[in-house]
Structure formats: C-alpha cells, structure tokens
Amino acid sequence: MKQTTIRITGSLHKALNSLRTTNESFEELIWDLAEPYLELSKDTKKDIEESLKEFDRGEVYSLDEVKKRFNLE
C-alpha cells in the first residue's frame, strides 16, 4: 500500500472527523465521499450542474404542484 501525507486546515479536519462513523478510517471516509463522483459520466455531471443552477434560480416545483399538473391527486 502506498501512503502519502496531505495538508488540510484544522476546520476541514474537524468537518471530516464529524462525518466519520465509529472506527472508520479517513481513507474509508474519503472513498465514501469521492466514489459517487467517480462513477458518474460527464453527461450526468453536466446534468447535475444544470439542475443545481435551476434550483438556485428557483426553477423548482413542489410535490403538490407536480401531482396537480399530472392529475395524480
């Protein structure tokens, strides 16, 4: 196994530490955080970015609005 050292701020260390479960290593935590992004295609990542922009612009619908629009009530 290759080992390396990374430098992070104290605040990032505290944040990462708060995300760890009991006895979980930092490597396991980092894999858990990174894995979803490694599996996504470029198109999926682009779609997610666009969706986040739409959300920030307020272009969202509540569940009730969707139900009403599609006559699901």
PQR file with spaces between the fields and no chain letter, atoms N, CA, C, O and H, PARSE charges and radii, in Angstrom:
ATOM       1  N    MET     1       0.849   -1.171    0.000 -0.4000 1.5000
ATOM       2  CA   MET     1       0.000    0.000    0.000 -0.0000 2.0000
ATOM       3  C    MET     1       0.896    1.235    0.000  0.5500 1.7000
ATOM       4  O    MET     1       1.829    1.340    0.796 -0.5500 1.4000
ATOM       5  N    LYS     2       0.602    2.153   -0.892 -0.4000 1.5000
ATOM       6  CA   LYS     2       1.332    3.414   -0.941 -0.0000 2.0000
ATOM       7  C    LYS     2       0.693    4.381    0.040  0.5500 1.7000
ATOM       8  O    LYS     2      -0.532    4.484    0.105 -0.5500 1.4000
ATOM       9  H    LYS     2      -0.156    2.068   -1.539  0.4000 1.0000
ATOM      10  N    GLN     3       1.504    5.080    0.795 -0.4000 1.5000
ATOM      11  CA   GLN     3       0.988    6.052    1.746 -0.0000 2.0000
ATOM      12  C    GLN     3       1.504    7.429    1.380  0.5500 1.7000
ATOM      13  O    GLN     3       2.594    7.588    0.831 -0.5500 1.4000
ATOM      14  H    GLN     3       2.499    4.996    0.743  0.4000 1.0000
ATOM      15  N    THR     4       0.683    8.418    1.702 -0.4000 1.5000
ATOM      16  CA   THR     4       1.066    9.801    1.464 -0.0000 2.0000
ATOM      17  C    THR     4       0.493   10.656    2.581  0.5500 1.7000
ATOM      18  O    THR     4      -0.395   10.229    3.319 -0.5500 1.4000
ATOM      19  H    THR     4      -0.202    8.289    2.148  0.4000 1.0000
ATOM      20  N    THR     5       1.002   11.835    2.691 -0.4000 1.5000
ATOM      21  CA   THR     5       0.504   12.786    3.676 -0.0000 2.0000
ATOM      22  C    THR     5      -0.086   13.973    2.934  0.5500 1.7000
ATOM      23  O    THR     5       0.497   14.467    1.968 -0.5500 1.4000
ATOM      24  H    THR     5       1.724   12.182    2.091  0.4000 1.0000
ATOM      25  N    ILE     6      -1.241   14.426    3.389 -0.4000 1.5000
ATOM      26  CA   ILE     6      -1.831   15.622    2.805 -0.0000 2.0000
ATOM      27  C    ILE     6      -1.979   16.671    3.897  0.5500 1.7000
ATOM      28  O    ILE     6      -2.161   16.347    5.071 -0.5500 1.4000
ATOM      29  H    ILE     6      -1.715   14.025    4.173  0.4000 1.0000
ATOM      30  N    ARG     7      -1.899   17.921    3.494 -0.4000 1.5000
ATOM      31  CA   ARG     7      -2.068   19.010    4.450 -0.0000 2.0000
ATOM      32  C    ARG     7      -3.469   19.580    4.274  0.5500 1.7000
ATOM      33  O    ARG     7      -3.873   19.938    3.168 -0.5500 1.4000
ATOM      34  H    ARG     7      -1.751   18.184    2.541  0.4000 1.0000
ATOM      35  N    ILE     8      -4.197   19.659    5.368 -0.4000 1.5000
ATOM      36  CA   ILE     8      -5.532   20.243    5.349 -0.0000 2.0000
ATOM      37  C    ILE     8      -5.652   21.203    6.524  0.5500 1.7000
ATOM      38  O    ILE     8      -4.896   21.121    7.492 -0.5500 1.4000
ATOM      39  H    ILE     8      -3.869   19.368    6.267  0.4000 1.0000
ATOM      40  N    THR     9      -6.596   22.097    6.425 -0.4000 1.5000
ATOM      41  CA   THR     9      -6.802   23.048    7.514 -0.0000 2.0000
ATOM      42  C    THR     9      -7.446   22.344    8.706  0.5500 1.7000
ATOM      43  O    THR     9      -8.025   21.265    8.575 -0.5500 1.4000
ATOM      44  H    THR     9      -7.209   22.164    5.638  0.4000 1.0000
ATOM      45  N    GLY    10      -7.334   22.962    9.837 -0.4000 1.5000
ATOM      46  CA   GLY    10      -7.952   22.425   11.037 -0.0000 2.0000
ATOM      47  C    GLY    10      -9.462   22.339   10.907  0.5500 1.7000
ATOM      48  O    GLY    10     -10.081   21.402   11.410 -0.5500 1.4000
ATOM      49  H    GLY    10      -6.864   23.838    9.943  0.4000 1.0000
ATOM      50  N    SER    11     -10.057   23.318   10.230 -0.4000 1.5000
ATOM      51  CA   SER    11     -11.513   23.303   10.076 -0.0000 2.0000
ATOM      52  C    SER    11     -11.959   22.156    9.175  0.5500 1.7000
ATOM      53  O    SER    11     -12.995   21.544    9.436 -0.5500 1.4000
ATOM      54  H    SER    11      -9.554   24.080    9.821  0.4000 1.0000
ATOM      55  N    LEU    12     -11.202   21.850    8.119 -0.4000 1.5000
ATOM      56  CA   LEU    12     -11.548   20.717    7.265 -0.0000 2.0000
ATOM      57  C    LEU    12     -11.373   19.410    8.030  0.5500 1.7000
ATOM      58  O    LEU    12     -12.200   18.505    7.919 -0.5500 1.4000
ATOM      59  H    LEU    12     -10.361   22.347    7.907  0.4000 1.0000
ATOM      60  N    HIS    13     -10.307   19.314    8.798 -0.4000 1.5000
ATOM      61  CA   HIS    13     -10.084   18.112    9.607 -0.0000 2.0000
ATOM      62  C    HIS    13     -11.247   17.896   10.569  0.5500 1.7000
ATOM      63  O    HIS    13     -11.722   16.772   10.734 -0.5500 1.4000
ATOM      64  H    HIS    13      -9.635   20.049    8.889  0.4000 1.0000
ATOM      65  N    LYS    14     -11.698   18.961   11.195 -0.4000 1.5000
ATOM      66  CA   LYS    14     -12.819   18.870   12.129 -0.0000 2.0000
ATOM      67  C    LYS    14     -14.089   18.426   11.396  0.5500 1.7000
ATOM      68  O    LYS    14     -14.839   17.586   11.893 -0.5500 1.4000
ATOM      69  H    LYS    14     -11.312   19.874   11.061  0.4000 1.0000
ATOM      70  N    ALA    15     -14.323   18.999   10.208 -0.4000 1.5000
ATOM      71  CA   ALA    15     -15.510   18.642    9.432 -0.0000 2.0000
ATOM      72  C    ALA    15     -15.463   17.183    8.995  0.5500 1.7000
ATOM      73  O    ALA    15     -16.460   16.469    9.108 -0.5500 1.4000
ATOM      74  H    ALA    15     -13.714   19.682    9.804  0.4000 1.0000
ATOM      75  N    LEU    16     -14.310   16.733    8.497 -0.4000 1.5000
ATOM      76  CA   LEU    16     -14.176   15.339    8.097 -0.0000 2.0000
ATOM      77  C    LEU    16     -14.345   14.403    9.290  0.5500 1.7000
ATOM      78  O    LEU    16     -14.992   13.360    9.192 -0.5500 1.4000
ATOM      79  H    LEU    16     -13.500   17.313    8.405  0.4000 1.0000
ATOM      80  N    ASN    17     -13.765   14.784   10.394 -0.4000 1.5000
ATOM      81  CA   ASN    17     -13.861   13.964   11.593 -0.0000 2.0000
ATOM      82  C    ASN    17     -15.314   13.820   12.042  0.5500 1.7000
ATOM      83  O    ASN    17     -15.713   12.765   12.536 -0.5500 1.4000
ATOM      84  H    ASN    17     -13.239   15.631   10.473  0.4000 1.0000
ATOM      85  N    SER    18     -16.093   14.869   11.871 -0.4000 1.5000
ATOM      86  CA   SER    18     -17.502   14.810   12.281 -0.0000 2.0000
ATOM      87  C    SER    18     -18.316   13.899   11.369  0.5500 1.7000
ATOM      88  O    SER    18     -19.382   13.426   11.761 -0.5500 1.4000
ATOM      89  H    SER    18     -15.769   15.726   11.470  0.4000 1.0000
ATOM      90  N    LEU    19     -17.826   13.649   10.160 -0.4000 1.5000
ATOM      91  CA   LEU    19     -18.528   12.783    9.221 -0.0000 2.0000
ATOM      92  C    LEU    19     -18.194   11.302    9.398  0.5500 1.7000
ATOM      93  O    LEU    19     -18.906   10.431    8.899 -0.5500 1.4000
ATOM      94  H    LEU    19     -16.959   14.034    9.842  0.4000 1.0000
ATOM      95  N    ARG    20     -17.123   11.034   10.102 -0.4000 1.5000
ATOM      96  CA   ARG    20     -16.680    9.645   10.280 -0.0000 2.0000
ATOM      97  C    ARG    20     -17.600    8.895   11.229  0.5500 1.7000
ATOM      98  O    ARG    20     -18.102    9.446   12.209 -0.5500 1.4000
ATOM      99  H    ARG    20     -16.545   11.742   10.508  0.4000 1.0000
ATOM     100  N    THR    21     -17.805    7.633   10.913 -0.4000 1.5000
ATOM     101  CA   THR    21     -18.514    6.767   11.845 -0.0000 2.0000
ATOM     102  C    THR    21     -17.497    6.165   12.796  0.5500 1.7000
ATOM     103  O    THR    21     -16.292    6.286   12.576 -0.5500 1.4000
ATOM     104  H    THR    21     -17.398    7.186   10.117  0.4000 1.0000
ATOM     105  N    THR    22     -17.959    5.533   13.826 -0.4000 1.5000
ATOM     106  CA   THR    22     -17.059    4.930   14.804 -0.0000 2.0000
ATOM     107  C    THR    22     -16.092    3.976   14.113  0.5500 1.7000
ATOM     108  O    THR    22     -16.500    3.112   13.337 -0.5500 1.4000
ATOM     109  H    THR    22     -18.938    5.435   14.005  0.4000 1.0000
ATOM     110  N    ASN    23     -14.825    4.143   14.401 -0.4000 1.5000
ATOM     111  CA   ASN    23     -13.745    3.287   13.876 -0.0000 2.0000
ATOM     112  C    ASN    23     -13.555    3.365   12.362  0.5500 1.7000
ATOM     113  O    ASN    23     -12.852    2.527   11.797 -0.5500 1.4000
ATOM     114  H    ASN    23     -14.494    4.845   15.031  0.4000 1.0000
ATOM     115  N    GLU    24     -14.150    4.330   11.699 -0.4000 1.5000
ATOM     116  CA   GLU    24     -13.953    4.487   10.262 -0.0000 2.0000
ATOM     117  C    GLU    24     -12.664    5.257   10.016  0.5500 1.7000
ATOM     118  O    GLU    24     -12.421    6.287   10.644 -0.5500 1.4000
ATOM     119  H    GLU    24     -14.721    5.011   12.158  0.4000 1.0000
ATOM     120  N    SER    25     -11.848    4.765    9.114 -0.4000 1.5000
ATOM     121  CA   SER    25     -10.598    5.454    8.800 -0.0000 2.0000
ATOM     122  C    SER    25     -10.887    6.645    7.895  0.5500 1.7000
ATOM     123  O    SER    25     -11.942    6.725    7.266 -0.5500 1.4000
ATOM     124  H    SER    25     -12.045    3.928    8.603  0.4000 1.0000
ATOM     125  N    PHE    26      -9.930    7.568    7.841 -0.4000 1.5000
ATOM     126  CA   PHE    26     -10.082    8.699    6.933 -0.0000 2.0000
ATOM     127  C    PHE    26     -10.096    8.215    5.482  0.5500 1.7000
ATOM     128  O    PHE    26     -10.791    8.794    4.647 -0.5500 1.4000
ATOM     129  H    PHE    26      -9.073    7.502    8.351  0.4000 1.0000
ATOM     130  N    GLU    27      -9.344    7.171    5.176 -0.4000 1.5000
ATOM     131  CA   GLU    27      -9.354    6.645    3.814 -0.0000 2.0000
ATOM     132  C    GLU    27     -10.749    6.146    3.445  0.5500 1.7000
ATOM     133  O    GLU    27     -11.239    6.429    2.351 -0.5500 1.4000
ATOM     134  H    GLU    27      -8.779    6.701    5.854  0.4000 1.0000
ATOM     135  N    GLU    28     -11.385    5.413    4.339 -0.4000 1.5000
ATOM     136  CA   GLU    28     -12.738    4.928    4.080 -0.0000 2.0000
ATOM     137  C    GLU    28     -13.705    6.091    3.883  0.5500 1.7000
ATOM     138  O    GLU    28     -14.549    6.062    2.988 -0.5500 1.4000
ATOM     139  H    GLU    28     -10.987    5.183    5.227  0.4000 1.0000
ATOM     140  N    LEU    29     -13.576    7.110    4.723 -0.4000 1.5000
ATOM     141  CA   LEU    29     -14.440    8.285    4.601 -0.0000 2.0000
ATOM     142  C    LEU    29     -14.228    8.980    3.269  0.5500 1.7000
ATOM     143  O    LEU    29     -15.196    9.343    2.601 -0.5500 1.4000
ATOM     144  H    LEU    29     -12.890    7.134    5.450  0.4000 1.0000
ATOM     145  N    ILE    30     -12.989    9.170    2.877 -0.4000 1.5000
ATOM     146  CA   ILE    30     -12.690    9.851    1.614 -0.0000 2.0000
ATOM     147  C    ILE    30     -13.234    9.048    0.436  0.5500 1.7000
ATOM     148  O    ILE    30     -13.782    9.626   -0.502 -0.5500 1.4000
ATOM     149  H    ILE    30     -12.202    8.876    3.420  0.4000 1.0000
ATOM     150  N    TRP    31     -13.088    7.721    0.474 -0.4000 1.5000
ATOM     151  CA   TRP    31     -13.666    6.888   -0.588 -0.0000 2.0000
ATOM     152  C    TRP    31     -15.175    7.041   -0.630  0.5500 1.7000
ATOM     153  O    TRP    31     -15.756    7.160   -1.709 -0.5500 1.4000
ATOM     154  H    TRP    31     -12.642    7.252    1.236  0.4000 1.0000
ATOM     155  N    ASP    32     -15.822    7.041    0.540 -0.4000 1.5000
ATOM     156  CA   ASP    32     -17.280    7.201    0.595 -0.0000 2.0000
ATOM     157  C    ASP    32     -17.715    8.523   -0.017  0.5500 1.7000
ATOM     158  O    ASP    32     -18.741    8.592   -0.694 -0.5500 1.4000
ATOM     159  H    ASP    32     -15.351    6.945    1.417  0.4000 1.0000
ATOM     160  N    LEU    33     -16.932    9.576    0.220 -0.4000 1.5000
ATOM     161  CA   LEU    33     -17.270   10.889   -0.319 -0.0000 2.0000
ATOM     162  C    LEU    33     -16.967   10.996   -1.813  0.5500 1.7000
ATOM     163  O    LEU    33     -17.709   11.651   -2.545 -0.5500 1.4000
ATOM     164  H    LEU    33     -16.098    9.520    0.769  0.4000 1.0000
ATOM     165  N    ALA    34     -15.894   10.365   -2.271 -0.4000 1.5000
ATOM     166  CA   ALA    34     -15.454   10.508   -3.659 -0.0000 2.0000
ATOM     167  C    ALA    34     -16.139    9.540   -4.615  0.5500 1.7000
ATOM     168  O    ALA    34     -16.335    9.869   -5.785 -0.5500 1.4000
ATOM     169  H    ALA    34     -15.291    9.833   -1.676  0.4000 1.0000
ATOM     170  N    GLU    35     -16.500    8.366   -4.144 -0.4000 1.5000
ATOM     171  CA   GLU    35     -16.991    7.312   -5.026 -0.0000 2.0000
ATOM     172  C    GLU    35     -18.174    7.709   -5.910  0.5500 1.7000
ATOM     173  O    GLU    35     -18.170    7.380   -7.096 -0.5500 1.4000
ATOM     174  H    GLU    35     -16.340    8.099   -3.194  0.4000 1.0000
ATOM     175  N    PRO    36     -19.178    8.397   -5.384 -0.5600 1.5000
ATOM     176  CA   PRO    36     -20.293    8.757   -6.274  0.2800 2.0000
ATOM     177  C    PRO    36     -19.862    9.612   -7.465  0.5500 1.7000
ATOM     178  O    PRO    36     -20.443    9.494   -8.544 -0.5500 1.4000
ATOM     179  N    TYR    37     -18.864   10.463   -7.293 -0.4000 1.5000
ATOM     180  CA   TYR    37     -18.393   11.330   -8.371 -0.0000 2.0000
ATOM     181  C    TYR    37     -17.540   10.568   -9.373  0.5500 1.7000
ATOM     182  O    TYR    37     -17.500   10.925  -10.550 -0.5500 1.4000
ATOM     183  H    TYR    37     -18.391   10.559   -6.416  0.4000 1.0000
ATOM     184  N    LEU    38     -16.863    9.530   -8.922 -0.4000 1.5000
ATOM     185  CA   LEU    38     -16.029    8.749   -9.820 -0.0000 2.0000
ATOM     186  C    LEU    38     -16.868    7.886  -10.746  0.5500 1.7000
ATOM     187  O    LEU    38     -16.420    7.529  -11.836 -0.5500 1.4000
ATOM     188  H    LEU    38     -16.895    9.240   -7.966  0.4000 1.0000
ATOM     189  N    GLU    39     -18.072    7.550  -10.327 -0.4000 1.5000
ATOM     190  CA   GLU    39     -18.935    6.671  -11.097 -0.0000 2.0000
ATOM     191  C    GLU    39     -19.816    7.422  -12.093  0.5500 1.7000
ATOM     192  O    GLU    39     -20.414    6.797  -12.969 -0.5500 1.4000
ATOM     193  H    GLU    39     -18.436    7.840   -9.442  0.4000 1.0000
ATOM     194  N    LEU    40     -19.908    8.720  -11.984 -0.4000 1.5000
ATOM     195  CA   LEU    40     -20.795    9.492  -12.842 -0.0000 2.0000
ATOM     196  C    LEU    40     -20.138    9.819  -14.176  0.5500 1.7000
ATOM     197  O    LEU    40     -18.950   10.136  -14.235 -0.5500 1.4000
ATOM     198  H    LEU    40     -19.423    9.228  -11.273  0.4000 1.0000
ATOM     199  N    SER    41     -20.913    9.740  -15.233 -0.4000 1.5000
ATOM     200  CA   SER    41     -20.407   10.111  -16.550 -0.0000 2.0000
ATOM     201  C    SER    41     -20.319   11.635  -16.648  0.5500 1.7000
ATOM     202  O    SER    41     -20.870   12.359  -15.819 -0.5500 1.4000
ATOM     203  H    SER    41     -21.878    9.483  -15.186  0.4000 1.0000
ATOM     204  N    LYS    42     -19.621   12.097  -17.669 -0.4000 1.5000
ATOM     205  CA   LYS    42     -19.511   13.542  -17.888 -0.0000 2.0000
ATOM     206  C    LYS    42     -20.881   14.150  -18.128  0.5500 1.7000
ATOM     207  O    LYS    42     -21.172   15.242  -17.638 -0.5500 1.4000
ATOM     208  H    LYS    42     -19.173   11.509  -18.342  0.4000 1.0000
ATOM     209  N    ASP    43     -21.730   13.450  -18.881 -0.4000 1.5000
ATOM     210  CA   ASP    43     -23.076   13.964  -19.163 -0.0000 2.0000
ATOM     211  C    ASP    43     -23.903   14.065  -17.886  0.5500 1.7000
ATOM     212  O    ASP    43     -24.639   15.033  -17.692 -0.5500 1.4000
ATOM     213  H    ASP    43     -21.494   12.564  -19.279  0.4000 1.0000
ATOM     214  N    THR    44     -23.781   13.070  -17.022 -0.4000 1.5000
ATOM     215  CA   THR    44     -24.528   13.091  -15.760 -0.0000 2.0000
ATOM     216  C    THR    44     -24.062   14.248  -14.893  0.5500 1.7000
ATOM     217  O    THR    44     -24.880   14.952  -14.300 -0.5500 1.4000
ATOM     218  H    THR    44     -23.184   12.284  -17.180  0.4000 1.0000
ATOM     219  N    LYS    45     -22.752   14.448  -14.817 -0.4000 1.5000
ATOM     220  CA   LYS    45     -22.212   15.557  -14.033 -0.0000 2.0000
ATOM     221  C    LYS    45     -22.707   16.898  -14.593  0.5500 1.7000
ATOM     222  O    LYS    45     -23.033   17.813  -13.836 -0.5500 1.4000
ATOM     223  H    LYS    45     -22.088   13.876  -15.299  0.4000 1.0000
ATOM     224  N    LYS    46     -22.760   17.001  -15.931 -0.4000 1.5000
ATOM     225  CA   LYS    46     -23.250   18.229  -16.568 -0.0000 2.0000
ATOM     226  C    LYS    46     -24.720   18.448  -16.220  0.5500 1.7000
ATOM     227  O    LYS    46     -25.129   19.568  -15.915 -0.5500 1.4000
ATOM     228  H    LYS    46     -22.495   16.258  -16.546  0.4000 1.0000
ATOM     229  N    ASP    47     -25.519   17.369  -16.267 -0.4000 1.5000
ATOM     230  CA   ASP    47     -26.939   17.469  -15.924 -0.0000 2.0000
ATOM     231  C    ASP    47     -27.135   17.887  -14.469  0.5500 1.7000
ATOM     232  O    ASP    47     -28.022   18.685  -14.167 -0.5500 1.4000
ATOM     233  H    ASP    47     -25.187   16.459  -16.515  0.4000 1.0000
ATOM     234  N    ILE    48     -26.324   17.360  -13.579 -0.4000 1.5000
ATOM     235  CA   ILE    48     -26.410   17.725  -12.159 -0.0000 2.0000
ATOM     236  C    ILE    48     -26.080   19.200  -11.976  0.5500 1.7000
ATOM     237  O    ILE    48     -26.775   19.910  -11.249 -0.5500 1.4000
ATOM     238  H    ILE    48     -25.603   16.712  -13.824  0.4000 1.0000
ATOM     239  N    GLU    49     -25.022   19.662  -12.634 -0.4000 1.5000
ATOM     240  CA   GLU    49     -24.651   21.075  -12.555 -0.0000 2.0000
ATOM     241  C    GLU    49     -25.796   21.968  -13.017  0.5500 1.7000
ATOM     242  O    GLU    49     -26.107   22.968  -12.370 -0.5500 1.4000
ATOM     243  H    GLU    49     -24.457   19.085  -13.225  0.4000 1.0000
ATOM     244  N    GLU    50     -26.424   21.606  -14.139 -0.4000 1.5000
ATOM     245  CA   GLU    50     -27.536   22.398  -14.662 -0.0000 2.0000
ATOM     246  C    GLU    50     -28.718   22.363  -13.697  0.5500 1.7000
ATOM     247  O    GLU    50     -29.377   23.382  -13.490 -0.5500 1.4000
ATOM     248  H    GLU    50     -26.171   20.794  -14.664  0.4000 1.0000
ATOM     249  N    SER    51     -28.987   21.217  -13.115 -0.4000 1.5000
ATOM     250  CA   SER    51     -30.087   21.102  -12.146 -0.0000 2.0000
ATOM     251  C    SER    51     -29.839   21.977  -10.926  0.5500 1.7000
ATOM     252  O    SER    51     -30.762   22.610  -10.412 -0.5500 1.4000
ATOM     253  H    SER    51     -28.451   20.389  -13.284  0.4000 1.0000
ATOM     254  N    LEU    52     -28.597   22.014  -10.464 -0.4000 1.5000
ATOM     255  CA   LEU    52     -28.271   22.866   -9.318 -0.0000 2.0000
ATOM     256  C    LEU    52     -28.453   24.343   -9.664  0.5500 1.7000
ATOM     257  O    LEU    52     -28.906   25.124   -8.828 -0.5500 1.4000
ATOM     258  H    LEU    52     -27.847   21.500  -10.881  0.4000 1.0000
ATOM     259  N    LYS    53     -28.107   24.723  -10.874 -0.4000 1.5000
ATOM     260  CA   LYS    53     -28.301   26.106  -11.313 -0.0000 2.0000
ATOM     261  C    LYS    53     -29.789   26.436  -11.363  0.5500 1.7000
ATOM     262  O    LYS    53     -30.206   27.514  -10.938 -0.5500 1.4000
ATOM     263  H    LYS    53     -27.739   24.088  -11.554  0.4000 1.0000
ATOM     264  N    GLU    54     -30.595   25.499  -11.887 -0.4000 1.5000
ATOM     265  CA   GLU    54     -32.047   25.708  -11.931 -0.0000 2.0000
ATOM     266  C    GLU    54     -32.608   25.856  -10.517  0.5500 1.7000
ATOM     267  O    GLU    54     -33.467   26.701  -10.265 -0.5500 1.4000
ATOM     268  H    GLU    54     -30.256   24.624  -12.233  0.4000 1.0000
ATOM     269  N    PHE    55     -32.120   25.040   -9.616 -0.4000 1.5000
ATOM     270  CA   PHE    55     -32.565   25.121   -8.222 -0.0000 2.0000
ATOM     271  C    PHE    55     -32.213   26.479   -7.633  0.5500 1.7000
ATOM     272  O    PHE    55     -33.041   27.109   -6.975 -0.5500 1.4000
ATOM     273  H    PHE    55     -31.422   24.354   -9.820  0.4000 1.0000
ATOM     274  N    ASP    56     -30.983   26.932   -7.868 -0.4000 1.5000
ATOM     275  CA   ASP    56     -30.545   28.236   -7.355 -0.0000 2.0000
ATOM     276  C    ASP    56     -31.390   29.378   -7.923  0.5500 1.7000
ATOM     277  O    ASP    56     -31.608   30.388   -7.253 -0.5500 1.4000
ATOM     278  H    ASP    56     -30.310   26.420   -8.403  0.4000 1.0000
ATOM     279  N    ARG    57     -31.864   29.213   -9.164 -0.4000 1.5000
ATOM     280  CA   ARG    57     -32.710   30.235   -9.780 -0.0000 2.0000
ATOM     281  C    ARG    57     -34.167   30.121   -9.330  0.5500 1.7000
ATOM     282  O    ARG    57     -35.004   30.945   -9.702 -0.5500 1.4000
ATOM     283  H    ARG    57     -31.686   28.393   -9.709  0.4000 1.0000
ATOM     284  N    GLY    58     -34.461   29.110   -8.540 -0.4000 1.5000
ATOM     285  CA   GLY    58     -35.827   28.926   -8.050 -0.0000 2.0000
ATOM     286  C    GLY    58     -36.738   28.219   -9.027  0.5500 1.7000
ATOM     287  O    GLY    58     -37.960   28.251   -8.881 -0.5500 1.4000
ATOM     288  H    GLY    58     -33.782   28.441   -8.239  0.4000 1.0000
ATOM     289  N    GLU    59     -36.154   27.585  -10.013 -0.4000 1.5000
ATOM     290  CA   GLU    59     -36.945   26.872  -11.023 -0.0000 2.0000
ATOM     291  C    GLU    59     -37.235   25.458  -10.527  0.5500 1.7000
ATOM     292  O    GLU    59     -36.711   24.478  -11.055 -0.5500 1.4000
ATOM     293  H    GLU    59     -35.162   27.559  -10.131  0.4000 1.0000
ATOM     294  N    VAL    60     -38.072   25.376   -9.512 -0.4000 1.5000
ATOM     295  CA   VAL    60     -38.401   24.090   -8.896 -0.0000 2.0000
ATOM     296  C    VAL    60     -39.908   23.985   -8.713  0.5500 1.7000
ATOM     297  O    VAL    60     -40.616   24.991   -8.736 -0.5500 1.4000
ATOM     298  H    VAL    60     -38.498   26.172   -9.083  0.4000 1.0000
ATOM     299  N    TYR    61     -40.385   22.780   -8.533 -0.4000 1.5000
ATOM     300  CA   TYR    61     -41.797   22.523   -8.302 -0.0000 2.0000
ATOM     301  C    TYR    61     -41.945   21.688   -7.039  0.5500 1.7000
ATOM     302  O    TYR    61     -41.161   20.773   -6.786 -0.5500 1.4000
ATOM     303  H    TYR    61     -39.810   21.963   -8.515  0.4000 1.0000
ATOM     304  N    SER    62     -42.948   22.013   -6.261 -0.4000 1.5000
ATOM     305  CA   SER    62     -43.230   21.209   -5.076 -0.0000 2.0000
ATOM     306  C    SER    62     -43.893   19.908   -5.509  0.5500 1.7000
ATOM     307  O    SER    62     -44.384   19.798   -6.632 -0.5500 1.4000
ATOM     308  H    SER    62     -43.584   22.757   -6.466  0.4000 1.0000
ATOM     309  N    LEU    63     -43.903   18.938   -4.625 -0.4000 1.5000
ATOM     310  CA   LEU    63     -44.563   17.676   -4.921 -0.0000 2.0000
ATOM     311  C    LEU    63     -46.046   17.894   -5.207  0.5500 1.7000
ATOM     312  O    LEU    63     -46.607   17.266   -6.104 -0.5500 1.4000
ATOM     313  H    LEU    63     -43.504   19.028   -3.712  0.4000 1.0000
ATOM     314  N    ASP    64     -46.668   18.770   -4.454 -0.4000 1.5000
ATOM     315  CA   ASP    64     -48.084   19.068   -4.687 -0.0000 2.0000
ATOM     316  C    ASP    64     -48.316   19.649   -6.081  0.5500 1.7000
ATOM     317  O    ASP    64     -49.302   19.316   -6.739 -0.5500 1.4000
ATOM     318  H    ASP    64     -46.212   19.280   -3.725  0.4000 1.0000
ATOM     319  N    GLU    65     -47.397   20.529   -6.536 -0.4000 1.5000
ATOM     320  CA   GLU    65     -47.530   21.114   -7.874 -0.0000 2.0000
ATOM     321  C    GLU    65     -47.395   20.049   -8.963  0.5500 1.7000
ATOM     322  O    GLU    65     -48.114   20.084   -9.962 -0.5500 1.4000
ATOM     323  H    GLU    65     -46.596   20.800   -6.001  0.4000 1.0000
ATOM     324  N    VAL    66     -46.492   19.123   -8.773 -0.4000 1.5000
ATOM     325  CA   VAL    66     -46.298   18.052   -9.750 -0.0000 2.0000
ATOM     326  C    VAL    66     -47.525   17.149   -9.785  0.5500 1.7000
ATOM     327  O    VAL    66     -48.002   16.782  -10.859 -0.5500 1.4000
ATOM     328  H    VAL    66     -45.908   19.094   -7.962  0.4000 1.0000
ATOM     329  N    LYS    67     -48.030   16.793   -8.614 -0.4000 1.5000
ATOM     330  CA   LYS    67     -49.235   15.954   -8.559 -0.0000 2.0000
ATOM     331  C    LYS    67     -50.406   16.623   -9.279  0.5500 1.7000
ATOM     332  O    LYS    67     -51.139   15.977  -10.028 -0.5500 1.4000
ATOM     333  H    LYS    67     -47.642   17.091   -7.742  0.4000 1.0000
ATOM     334  N    LYS    68     -50.568   17.911   -9.043 -0.4000 1.5000
ATOM     335  CA   LYS    68     -51.676   18.642   -9.667 -0.0000 2.0000
ATOM     336  C    LYS    68     -51.490   18.694  -11.181  0.5500 1.7000
ATOM     337  O    LYS    68     -52.441   18.480  -11.933 -0.5500 1.4000
ATOM     338  H    LYS    68     -49.972   18.436   -8.434  0.4000 1.0000
ATOM     339  N    ARG    69     -50.275   18.975  -11.625 -0.4000 1.5000
ATOM     340  CA   ARG    69     -50.001   19.100  -13.062 -0.0000 2.0000
ATOM     341  C    ARG    69     -50.276   17.801  -13.801  0.5500 1.7000
ATOM     342  O    ARG    69     -50.771   17.815  -14.928 -0.5500 1.4000
ATOM     343  H    ARG    69     -49.502   19.148  -11.015  0.4000 1.0000
ATOM     344  N    PHE    70     -49.956   16.674  -13.165 -0.4000 1.5000
ATOM     345  CA   PHE    70     -50.135   15.384  -13.817 -0.0000 2.0000
ATOM     346  C    PHE    70     -51.369   14.633  -13.336  0.5500 1.7000
ATOM     347  O    PHE    70     -51.494   13.425  -13.539 -0.5500 1.4000
ATOM     348  H    PHE    70     -49.555   16.663  -12.249  0.4000 1.0000
ATOM     349  N    ASN    71     -52.281   15.363  -12.696 -0.4000 1.5000
ATOM     350  CA   ASN    71     -53.542   14.786  -12.208 -0.0000 2.0000
ATOM     351  C    ASN    71     -53.332   13.533  -11.386  0.5500 1.7000
ATOM     352  O    ASN    71     -53.982   12.514  -11.619 -0.5500 1.4000
ATOM     353  H    ASN    71     -52.180   16.345  -12.531  0.4000 1.0000
ATOM     354  N    LEU    72     -52.440   13.604  -10.438 -0.4000 1.5000
ATOM     355  CA   LEU    72     -52.116   12.449   -9.596 -0.0000 2.0000
ATOM     356  C    LEU    72     -52.759   12.530   -8.211  0.5500 1.7000
ATOM     357  O    LEU    72     -52.483   11.692   -7.352 -0.5500 1.4000
ATOM     358  H    LEU    72     -51.912   14.432  -10.249  0.4000 1.0000
ATOM     359  N    GLU    73     -53.604   13.519   -7.990 -0.4000 1.5000
ATOM     360  CA   GLU    73     -54.211   13.667   -6.664 -0.0000 2.0000
ATOM     361  C    GLU    73     -55.468   12.870   -6.568  0.5500 1.7000
ATOM     362  O    GLU    73     -56.121   12.869   -5.525 -0.5500 1.4000
ATOM     363  H    GLU    73     -53.828   14.200   -8.688  0.4000 1.0000
